[in-house]
Structure formats: C-alpha cells, structure tokens
C-alpha cells in the first residue's frame, strides 16, 4: 500500500507529468493571487488611512469626537459599538442555534426535520437589507412600545435599571441592532451546527444510548466533543459576520458616534459609519478617517480569526 502511494506521488511530482505540473502551477498561482490581493487591501487601507493616524495619533482610537465640520475624528465610539453589538448578538444567537440544531438532529421526526432544515437554510440566505427594513419598520416600533418604554417607565430613578435601560424610546439602539444581528447569524449557525451533528457516526450515539445515557448526556459527552473543533469555527465565522454587517445595523442602531452609556442608547459601528458618510465625505481628512476605520475593522476581524486559530491550535484533527 505504501509503495502504491509513493508511486502515485512520484507520478504527480514527475516533470514528465504535464497534467500534474499544470495543476500544481494553477494551485500555486491561485494561492499567490490570494496573498497578493490580501496584501494589496492592507496596503491600500494603510496608505489611505495614514493621514488620520498621522494627525490624531492614538487619540484616533481613544476619542469619541467625530466632527466633520472641524475635521476632528475619533473612532472609539464606532469601535465600541462594533464590539458590543457583535458579542451581544453572538450571546443571543449561539444558544438558540445549538438548540435548533439539537432539536432537528435528535428529537424532530424525520418527515418534519428536512422541511424545517430547508427553511432554516433559506433564512440564512435572506439579504441583510431585508432584515434591516424589517427591523426598522416592524421590530423597532414594537420594541419601543412594548419593551423599551415599559422598562423605562417602571425603573426607579438613579437605580441600576434606570442606568441600564435609559435612552430615547424609539427602538433604534444598541440592543435592537444586536437582536437584528442575532436573527441574521442564527440561521447560518444553526444550519452548520446541524451538519456538524449529523457528521457524528450513528454508532457513537447508539452506544451511548445503549449505556443508558439521556439525550442531554449524549449531546454533552459524545456529540459536542466529537465536533468541538468545527463548533469553534462556526462561532468565529458567525462573530465575523456580525462584526462586518453594514446595512441592517445602519437602519436600526441610531448612528450616534459617542460611547453607548446604556443598553438602549443609540450608537454606531465601524461599518455603519463608513456606509453613512463615505459618499458625503468632502474633505481629504474625512475620507482618510473613514479609510482608517476600515483598517481598524480589518485588524479586529483578523484578530478574531487569530484567536480562533489559537483556540484550535491545541486540538487534534
């Protein structure tokens, strides 16, 4: 068997194998083109955003002042808004996505599981602007009337509830933006979790049930350990989509550049700020500040992927 594998490898590595050489060159060219494109994006963002970093220095990352009239820009508000909405949406969507996947794999009858799975996959393909319009015209008014306003009215003055739920009761705030993001990433995560759970060999499940394990014990002790590497990847991909989402958040977050001081305060994200202002940027410094925001978003996304790689580094395939 080893001789056969060696023979096959030598056949593809042989210079006389024209097809192997072309295939190897094409793969190398694709990988090189990808790296060149990535490097070009980073260099373009760095060059375009350098005037903002040169003028404001570290204050660009720590200040919340964003004033196109005086050409003073600080990215702290959009950066915090991006991180808060992304992690809050992930905290909302992750348990629900796992629950949906477990239900479809373990409890749902087969005749019903397939149509529900198709519906979940269709939800994952809905354009983000549709979610944004639904959030603006349906979720935000309902949330303001039935959730936000009652919480504000019933909170004791100067209490922790008053500080947590303060804000203009119009439904456009950090929390509703996080809800929209959670609704967007939930179907995608649930669909991939389902495929991961289906990849577990049935013999493992049957052996666990044969030992008297409950469904919860099977999921916790057999299924999740078997696919934990893939689950970490799904979580990080969902977080990456939440970090970079633009239009849905722009519709519903309120687009205020300051620090959000409560759960129902208006805010902004890096992507929503770029989408709102890039077409209206009249000065060179305004454009540079927006490009610098794009570079910051790239670094944040790269950092998330690097953390995911570190989390997966000690796990075996």
C-alpha positions in Angstrom: 0.0 0.0 0.0 2.8 2.4 0.9 4.6 1.6 -2.4 1.4 2.4 -4.3 1.1 5.8 -2.5 4.7 6.5 -3.2 4.3 5.6 -6.9 1.2 7.9 -7.2 3.0 10.8 -5.5 6.1 10.3 -7.7 3.9 10.2 -10.8 2.4 13.7 -10.0 5.8 15.1 -8.9 7.5 13.9 -12.1 8.4 16.6 -14.5 7.1 14.5 -17.4 3.6 14.6 -16.0 2.2 17.6 -17.9 -1.2 17.5 -16.2 0.3 17.4 -12.7 2.7 20.3 -13.4 -0.2 22.4 -14.8 -2.4 21.5 -11.8 0.4 22.3 -9.4 1.1 25.6 -11.1 -2.5 26.6 -11.1 -2.9 25.9 -7.4 0.3 27.9 -6.7 -0.9 30.8 -8.8 -4.3 30.8 -7.0 -2.7 30.9 -3.6 -0.2 33.6 -4.7 -3.0 35.7 -6.2 -4.9 35.5 -2.9 -2.0 36.6 -0.9 -1.3 39.5 -3.3 -4.9 40.6 -3.1 -4.8 40.5 0.7 -1.6 42.4 0.8 -2.9 44.9 -1.6 -6.0 45.5 0.5 -4.0 46.0 3.7 -1.5 48.4 1.9 -4.3 50.4 0.3 -6.1 50.8 3.7 -2.9 51.7 5.5 -1.9 54.3 2.8 -5.4 55.8 2.7 -5.8 56.0 6.4 -2.3 57.2 7.3 -3.2 60.9 7.2 -5.8 60.3 10.0 -3.3 58.3 12.1 -0.5 60.8 11.5 -2.7 63.8 12.6 -4.6 62.3 15.5 -2.2 59.5 16.6 -3.5 57.2 19.3 -6.3 59.7 20.0 -8.0 58.5 16.9 -8.6 55.2 18.7 -9.5 56.6 22.1 -11.6 59.7 21.3 -15.3 59.8 20.7 -15.4 63.2 19.0 -16.4 62.9 15.4 -17.0 66.3 13.8 -16.7 66.7 10.0 -17.2 70.5 10.4 -13.9 70.9 12.4 -12.2 67.9 10.8 -11.7 66.2 14.1 -12.3 62.5 14.2 -12.2 59.8 16.9 -13.1 56.2 16.3 -13.7 55.0 19.8 -17.5 55.2 19.6 -17.8 53.1 16.4 -15.2 50.6 17.7 -17.1 50.0 20.9 -20.4 49.8 19.1 -19.0 47.2 16.8 -17.7 45.0 19.6 -20.7 45.4 21.8 -23.3 44.6 19.1 -21.2 41.7 17.7 -20.7 39.9 21.0 -24.2 40.6 22.3 -25.7 39.2 19.1 -23.5 36.1 19.4 -24.6 35.7 23.1 -28.2 35.7 21.9 -27.8 33.6 18.8 -25.4 30.9 20.0 -27.7 29.1 22.5 -30.6 29.2 20.1 -28.6 28.0 17.2 -27.3 25.0 19.2 -30.9 24.3 20.4 -32.3 24.4 16.9 -29.6 22.0 15.6 -30.0 19.6 18.5 -33.8 19.5 18.0 -33.5 18.8 14.3 -31.0 16.1 14.8 -32.1 14.4 18.0 -35.8 15.0 18.6 -37.6 16.2 15.4 -39.3 13.4 13.3 -37.6 12.8 10.0 -40.6 13.7 8.0 -40.6 17.2 9.5 -36.9 17.7 10.1 -36.0 18.1 6.5 -38.5 20.8 5.6 -37.5 22.8 8.8 -33.9 22.4 7.9 -34.6 23.8 4.4 -36.5 26.7 5.9 -33.5 27.5 8.2 -31.2 27.5 5.2 -33.5 29.8 3.3 -33.5 32.2 6.3 -29.7 32.2 6.1 -29.8 33.4 2.5 -32.1 36.4 3.0 -30.2 39.7 2.1 -29.2 41.8 5.0 -31.1 44.9 3.8 -34.3 42.9 4.1 -33.6 42.3 7.8 -32.7 45.9 8.2 -36.0 47.1 6.7 -37.9 44.6 8.9 -36.1 45.8 11.9 -36.8 49.5 11.1 -40.5 49.2 10.3 -41.6 46.2 12.4 -39.2 45.4 15.2 -38.1 48.9 16.3 -41.7 50.3 16.8 -42.9 47.2 18.5 -39.9 47.0 20.8 -40.1 50.7 21.7 -43.8 50.4 22.6 -43.9 47.0 24.4 -40.4 46.6 25.8 -38.4 49.8 26.0 -41.0 52.2 27.2 -42.4 50.0 30.0 -38.9 49.3 31.2 -38.0 53.0 31.3 -41.3 53.9 33.0 -41.0 51.3 35.7 -37.4 51.8 36.5 -36.6 53.6 39.8 -34.7 56.9 39.4 -30.9 56.5 39.8 -31.2 52.7 40.1 -29.2 50.3 38.1 -32.3 49.6 36.0 -32.6 53.3 35.2 -29.0 53.4 34.1 -29.2 50.2 32.1 -32.4 51.0 30.3 -32.1 54.7 29.8 -32.4 56.2 26.3 -34.8 57.6 23.8 -37.8 55.2 23.4 -37.7 55.0 19.6 -36.5 51.4 19.2 -33.3 52.4 17.5 -30.5 51.5 19.8 -27.6 49.1 20.5 -29.9 46.3 21.8 -32.3 46.2 18.8 -29.3 46.3 16.5 -27.9 43.3 18.3 -31.2 41.5 18.0 -31.2 42.0 14.3 -27.7 40.7 14.0 -28.7 37.7 16.2 -31.6 36.9 13.8 -29.2 37.2 10.9 -26.5 34.9 12.1 -28.8 32.4 13.9 -30.0 30.5 10.7 -26.5 30.2 9.3 -25.0 28.9 12.6 -28.0 26.6 13.2 -27.6 25.1 9.7 -23.9 24.5 10.1 -24.3 23.1 13.6 -26.9 20.7 12.2 -24.5 19.4 9.6 -21.8 19.0 12.2 -24.1 17.0 14.5 -25.1 14.8 11.6 -21.4 14.0 10.9 -21.2 12.2 14.2 -21.2 8.4 13.5 -24.6 6.9 14.5 -22.7 4.1 16.2 -21.4 6.5 18.8 -24.9 7.8 19.6 -26.3 4.2 19.7 -23.5 3.1 22.1 -24.2 6.0 24.4 -27.9 5.4 24.4 -27.2 1.7 25.0 -25.3 2.6 28.1 -28.4 4.4 29.4 -27.4 8.0 28.7 -30.1 10.6 28.4 -30.2 12.8 25.2 -28.6 15.7 27.1 -25.7 13.4 28.2 -25.3 12.1 24.6 -25.1 15.7 23.3 -22.8 16.8 26.1 -20.4 13.8 26.3 -20.5 12.4 22.7 -21.7 14.8 20.1 -20.1 18.1 21.2 -16.6 16.6 22.0 -16.7 15.0 18.5 -17.3 18.2 16.6 -16.0 20.8 19.1 -13.3 22.0 16.6 -16.0 22.7 13.9 -18.2 24.4 16.5 -15.5 26.8 17.4 -15.1 27.6 13.7 -18.8 28.2 13.3 -18.9 30.5 16.3 -16.0 32.6 14.9 -17.5 32.8 11.5 -20.8 34.0 13.0 -18.9 36.6 15.0 -17.0 37.7 11.9 -20.3 38.2 10.0 -21.7 40.2 12.9 -18.6 42.4 13.1 -18.8 43.3 9.4 -22.5 43.6 8.9 -23.4 47.0 7.4 -26.9 47.8 6.1 -29.1 46.0 8.7 -27.2 47.7 11.6 -27.2 51.1 9.8 -31.0 51.0 9.7 -31.5 50.3 13.4 -28.6 51.3 15.6 -29.3 55.1 15.8 -26.0 56.2 14.3 -24.6 58.2 17.2 -20.8 58.4 17.5 -20.5 58.6 21.2 -20.0 55.8 23.7 -23.2 53.9 24.4 -23.9 54.5 28.1 -26.8 52.1 28.3 -28.3 49.1 26.7 -30.9 51.2 24.9 -28.6 54.1 23.9 -28.0 54.9 20.2 -24.6 54.1 18.8 -22.8 53.2 15.7 -20.5 50.6 14.2 -17.5 50.9 12.0 -19.3 49.5 9.0 -22.4 51.7 9.6 -20.3 54.8 9.9 -18.5 54.1 6.6 -21.7 53.4 4.8 -23.4 56.5 6.1 -20.6 59.0 5.5 -18.3 57.8 2.7 -20.4 59.2 -0.1 -20.7 62.6 1.7 -17.0 62.9 2.7 -15.9 66.2 1.3 -12.5 66.7 2.9 -9.4 64.6 2.5 -9.2 64.1 6.2 -12.8 62.9 6.4 -12.1 60.3 3.7 -8.8 59.3 5.4 -10.6 58.8 8.7 -13.2 56.5 7.1 -10.4 54.5 5.4 -8.6 54.3 8.7 -11.9 52.9 10.2 -11.8 50.3 7.5 -8.3 49.3 8.5 -9.3 49.1 12.2 -12.2 46.8 11.2 -9.8 44.6 9.2 -7.5 44.3 12.2 -10.4 43.4 14.5 -11.6 40.7 12.2 -8.1 39.4 11.7 -7.7 39.3 15.5 -10.9 37.3 15.9 -9.6 34.8 13.3 -6.2 34.6 15.0 -7.9 33.9 18.4 -9.9 31.2 16.8 -6.7 29.7 15.4 -5.1 29.8 18.9 -8.2 28.1 20.4 -8.0 25.4 17.8 -4.2 25.1 17.9 -4.1 22.5 20.8 -6.8 20.3 19.3 -6.2 17.3 17.1 -7.9 16.6 13.9 
